[in-house]
Amino acid sequence: MKYLKPGKDNKEERLNFVKYWANYVRTHSDKEWSRQQNVLINSLMQNAKNSKLTKEEYLRIKGEIK
């Protein structure tokens, strides 16, 4: 598998990541990369559940409500 190459600027870095991920998805089974995505999503959900902020406080910090 190819390694992720750093880019000379932000645009090139993003394009390199897209190419890297597209290659990864093509070369690994759906089951394997879906499992990895599941771990990531579950950890994000767990982190959100453990947050001491209410949704209103979070949106206020983000500036979406006053």
C-alpha positions, 0 to 999 in steps of 0.5 A: 500500500502507498503511504500518504505523501505530504503536499507542498501546500494545503490543496496538494495535501488534501488531494494526496489524502483523497488519492490515498483514501481512494486507493485504500478503499479499493485495496481493502475489503468493505468489511475491513474499512467499514469496521475501522470507520465504525470504531471512529464514529463510535468513539466520536459518539462516546466523546459527545455523550461524555461532554459536560456541555449541553447542546445549547452551550455547544451551539452558543460556543460555536456562535450559532445561537446567542 
